[in-house]
Amino acid sequence: MRNSLCTFFLIACIAWVSLSVSAQESDPVATWLTLVNEARLDEGLAPYGLSTLLNASAQRHADDLADHGFTSDDVHVGSDGSTIKKRITETGYTAWTQNDGELIVGENVWTGAIEDGLAYFLENSPQRENILSSVYREIGIGIAADENGQNHYVLTFGVRPNVLPIFINDGAPNTDNPEIAIRLTNEKFRPEGQGVVFMGQAIEIRINNEPVFEDLPWQPWEPLVPWTLSNTPGEHTVYVQFRDAANRTAASTDSIVLGEGAIALPTATLPSPTAEATATVTPTSVVPTVAPAATSAASATPSSPTSTPSPLRPGPSPLPLNLTPFPTWTPLPLPSPPETGNHSLPLGAVASLQGLAIILGLYLALRRRSSRDDA
């Protein structure tokens, strides 16, 4: 009887450990973002900013693929006939357009393991051009599992006027040193800008720890700028204002936690899907939109999918030129962010501990009954 109890207890512990490990798996959205941005940094490119609007477009297509599979020879056409440009336009994402009205957007599709997907994207064009574009500045990530448990991943890419993401320590969620580095992006698709509002290539910047720039000196734009946070533990936000040769401006922010703690996730973070599947699709079923090639800033005119163009162009801003609103640029944490002592346990961990308590209770009850039977 005692051997049976020990065996039962061992099996229960193994099951609990497996449940705990599963509950602590990294968020696939954060995994994709981290891997893509690491690949970009390795090539000397700035990371992509995560756009909630591009997320929405990517999630729509991922859900469609999970529910209906590939309903067309073109994996970028939805079961409702929607194209990538139509899906992105309907989210309200106002991408730059070419002179003929073609939206500057792209899309990659993958089914299977994330690491295999990234490796394939980097080995094949035009998927590689989307991942390592010198024109795109934003990415969206959609994830959905089909009835067989396979995950479908959709990555969308775009570039908007006056949206220039910045990255503190290349998107790290935490730092122990108030001396930081700010990586800047710039307008490369249309370096001459457009109209009186949409700025071109930035030539100057100014930085502050507060959202106020009046009377601050301008300094030359550089891809990487050193900065010092106030030496107070907690979350810090840095504000950067850009200015081009025509005196048009835009501004961006990023945040980081100084000391222990975790930066807050964006409110529009996608829910975590089921565990990723290990099966991969054949290369012929993952041909993305042709992305802009890494050409010079003045001549970059990336191609688009062969579908009806959307004539969307950004409309004029109702705000004064020097009051460009700050986009939210909260970087996603790395797949395994530092744990802190002042945060409550995640629901998965709580459930695991409750399960362990129940198992231990059953074990003790059976142990007492065994002792009475032996007596």
N, C-alpha and C positions, 0 to 999 in steps of 0.2 A: 504493500500500500504506500509505503513511504517513497519507494522508487517511482511509483506512478505519479505521486505528488510532485517530486522533484522534476520529472520529465515535463509535467504540465506547466510548472513554474518556468522552466527554461524556455519552452515554446512560447509562453505568454510574453516573456521578456524580449525574445527575438522579434515577435510581432510588434511590440511597443516601440522598439528601437527603429524598426522599418517605418512605422507610422511617423515617428518623430523626424526621421531623415526626409521622408516625403513632404512633410509639412514645412520643412525649412529649405526646400528647393528654391533656387533663385527665380526671380520674376523673368520670364522669357523676353518681355519688352526691354528690361534693363540689360539682359544678356545681348540681345541684338544691337542695342544702341552702343554698348561698350565695345563689342567686337568690331562694328562698323567704324566707330570713331578711332579705335586703335589702329585699324588698317589705314585710315586717312592720315593720322599723325605720323605713321611710319613712312608715308609718302610725302611728308612735309606740308600736308593740307590741314586746314582748320577743321575741327569737329563739326558735325551737323547739329543744329538745334532741333529739339523735338517739338513738332507742331501738333496741337490738339486737333486742328482742322484736317491736316493730312492724316492724323490717326483715324479720324472718323471715316475718311474715304477708304483707307486701307482696311479698316475693320469691316466696312460694308462688303467689300469684295471678298475678304476672308470668310465671312459668314456665308456668302453666296456659294463659294467654292465648297465649303463644308456641307452645305445643304443640297447642292445640285451637282457638284463635280464640275468637270470641264465640259461646258455645253457648246463650245465652239472650237475651231482650230486655233483661234487666237485666245490664249489664256487670259488676256486682259479685257475680254468682252464678257460682261455679266450675263446671267440667264435672262435678264430683262432687256438685253441689248445695249446696256450702258457701257460707255468707254471710260478710260481713266480720266480723260478731260471732263466728261460729263459728271462723273462722280465727285471729282475735286471741285468743280465749279459749284455744284449743289451744296457743298459744305460752306460756301462763302469765302473760300480761299482765293484771294485776288492776285494770282501769279502775274509776273511779267509776261508780256506777249511779244512775239516777233511782229515784224511790220505787216504780215498778212493775217494777224489775229491769232496765230497758233500759240496756245499756252505752252510755257516752258515748264513742263512737268515730266516725270518719268515713273516707272513702276517695275519692281522685280517680284516674282512669284516663286514660292518654293513649298514643297511638301516633304517632310522628313525631319532629320536632326538639324539643329541650328548650325553647328560647326561644319557639317557637310555642305549646307546651303551657302555659307559664306565662302568656303573654299571654292565651290563651283562658280559663284558670282565673280570671284577674283581671277579665275582662270579663263573666263569667257567674255567676249564682247558681244553685245553692248551692256551686259549686266555689270561688268567691271567699270564701264564709263559712268554708270549711275552711282556706284559706290564711291568712286574716286573722282567725281566731277569737280572741276574748278569753278563751276558756275552755280550749281545748286548750293543752298545754304541751310535747307530744312529737310527733315525726314519725318515720315509717319509710319507706324508699325501696327499691323493688324494680325490677330491670331485667333484661329477657330479650329476646333476638333470635329471631325466627321463621326459618323456612327461606328466606324471601325477603330476609333481612337487615334487616327492619324491627324497631326496638326498641319493646318494650311497657314503659311505665313505670307503676308503681303507687305512689301516695303514701298512707300510712295516718296517721291522727291519733288521739291519745288523751290522757287525763288520768288520773293516778293519785294517790291520797292519799299525802301525805308525800313526794312527789317534786317538788321545786321547783328546777329547773335554774338555775344561775348562769352568767354569761358575762363573762370578763375581756376588756375592750376589745372587747366585742360579738363574741367568738369568734375574734379574731385569733390566729394561731399564734405570732407573735413580737412582741417589742417591744424598743426600744433604751433605753427609759426605765423605771426602776423605779416611777415614779408611774403607777398604773393606775386604771381605773374598772371597777367591778364592777356589772353590770346584774343585778338581782334579779327573780325571778318571785314570784307569790303565789297563794294558793288563792282562786279566784274562782267555781268551780262550786259549792262548798259552804262558804261563808265561816264558817258556824257550826261546822264540823267534824262529827265523828261519834264517839261513845263517848269512851273515856278515852285513846285512842291516836292516832286520826286527827285531826290538827290542822286548824283552820280558818284564817281569814285571819291572816297574821302581822302583829304590831304592833311587834315588836322583833327585832333581830339582834345577833350578835356575830361577829367575824371574827378569824382567826388564820392565821399561816403554818405552824402545826403543828396536828395533829388533837386539840388540847386546848383546852377552853373554861372549865374551872374557874377561878374568881376573875377572869374577864374581865368588864368592864362591858358591860351591854346598851345598845344605842342604838336610836333609832326606825328602823323599816323605811322605806326610801326606794327608789324604783326604780333610782337610780344612786348608788353610794357610792364615794368616792375611797379608795384604799388604796396602801400603799407596800410593795413587795417588798424583801427583803434584796438589797443591791447586789452580788450575786455572779452572774456569767454562768452560764447553764444553765437547766434546766427548774425552774420554781417552781409549787407547788400552793398554792392558797388555800382555806381551809375556812370555811364560813359556817353558823352555827346559827340557825334561825328559832324564834320563840316566839309563840304566840297568846295571847289574853286568858284562856284557860282553863289556861295554863301547859303546854300540849302543845307538843312540840318536834319538829323535823326538821332535817336537815343535808344540805348538798350541797358539792361541790368542783368546781373547774375548774383547769386548768393552762395555763401559757404559758411560752415560752422567752425568757429575757432575753439579748439579744445574738444572735449567729449560731447557727444550728442549726435543727432541725425537730422539732416535737412528735411524739411517737409516735402512730400511728393506733390506733384501738380494735381489739382482737383479732378482733372479729366483723365487720370491714369487709367488705362484699360484694365479690366479684371483679369486675373491670372487664369489662363486656360488649363486644360488637363495636361498631364505630363506629355512631353514631346514624344512623337513616334520615331522609331529608328529607321523605318523604310524610306527610301528616296525615290523620286520620280526620275524618269529618263530625261536626259538633257533637252530633248526636243520639246518638252512640255513646260519649259521655264524660259521662254524668250521674252525679255522685258521690252518696254518702250525704248527706242533708241535715245540715249541721253546725250547731252552736250559734250563734245570732246574737249579735252583740256587744251584749249587754244589760247591765244592772247586775249586779254580783256577786251580790247577794242573790236575784235572780230568774232567773238564767241556767239554763234547762232545755232544752238543745238536743234536737232531734228525731232519730230514728234511722230506718234503713231499714225497710221494711215486710216484716219477716221475723220468725220466731219468736224472741222475746226470750230472752236467756240470763240466768238468775237469779243470775249470779256476783256476789258481793259480796266486798270485801276482808275477809280474816279477821283476827283480832287478832294483833298482833305478839308474838312470844315474848320480845322484849327489854324491859328496863325502859324507861320512858317517856323518860328522858334519855339513852338510848344508841341512838338511831335510827341505823342503819348509813348510811354515806356512799354514795350512788349514785355511779357513775362518770360524770363529765361531761367527757369529753375531746372538745373541739371538733374537727371535721374541718378540715383546712387548706383554704385557698382553692384554687381550681382550679390555680393556678400558684404553689406555695409557693417561698420563697427557696431557692436552691441553696446548698449548703455544701461546704466543701473537705474535710471529714473523713468523708464518706459514700461508700460504694462506688457505682459506676455502676449504673444499673438494667439489667436483663437485656436490654431492648430496645436500649439504647445500646451495650452490649457486643457484641451480635449485629451491629449496624450497623457498628461499627468493624472487626469481624472480616471482614464482607463487603467493606468498603472495602479492607482489606489484601489479600484474595484478588483483587479487581479490579486493584489496582495491580500485584500479582505477575504476573497474566496480561498486563497491558499491557507490563511490562518484558520479559517473555519474548518476546512478539510483536515488540517493538521490536528486540531483539537478533537475532531471526531475520530481520527485514526488512533490518537492516544487513548481515548475511552474504549475503543474496540480492543486494543492490545491489553488494557487492564482487565 
